[in-house]
Amino acid sequence: MTQKSFDVKIICSIQNQGANTIKKFFIMGLFLGIILQNIYTSEQFPDLIIFNGIEYEIGVYPMETYFEIYPSRRPGRIGRNSALDRGYRARYEIINNELILIDIETMRLNGNWRKISNRHFKNRIKINIFSGKINLFNGERTGIYMAFTPIYENYIVLNIIEGHMISIDNINCFEYIESIIKNYSEDSFEHNYFSRLLNELYERK
């Protein structure tokens, strides 16, 4: 074997080892990405609301509107909980048709909830900057998820304008998904996605 052919074999061997190393790192990175996605993307602890004396879980976060205006008042995260990405859980009550914040909590590293009591959240406050629909989960879970949010059998929908409840709707899961579909054009990804969810609900009926 000549020196030249020997050098070529060494170079090829080094190149193959380098390619294998890159391939291994690529596969490791791919698996790491999948793991991190599962860690940081999961079903969230819902906010709570007391309505007509009954506490319900809800599918929206009214305080996010508040913290967009007052970002410095957002509770600081204690550690990293993939089921509490927003860093807090709020509890509300409808009192005299007004949306009132009762308390706000963060989760300790040991899994226990800690109530926040500072000058901003010491007393009950009306959330008059929130306008929209608050969906109260009513009944059992259907077993079908919308992203990482479970779909329930029924919903009580509170229609809120500037913190004031103007009306109430009682709908089932089919009406709930249909109301979402109406917001998108027929050729959109969202329309197709929610239409598939609706068909799946009917198949399980």
Buried (B, 14 or more C-beta within 10 A) or exposed (E): EEEEEEEEEEEEEEEEEEEEEEEEEEEEEEEEEEEEEEEEEEEBBBBBBBBEEEEBBBBBBBBBBBBEEEEEBBBEBBEEBEEBEBBBBBBBBBEEEBBBBBBBBBBEEEEEEEEBEEEBBEEEBBBBBBBEEBBBBBEEEBEBEBEEEBBBBBBBBBBBEEBBBEEBBEBBBBEBBBBBBEEBEEEEEEBEBBBEBBEBBEEEE
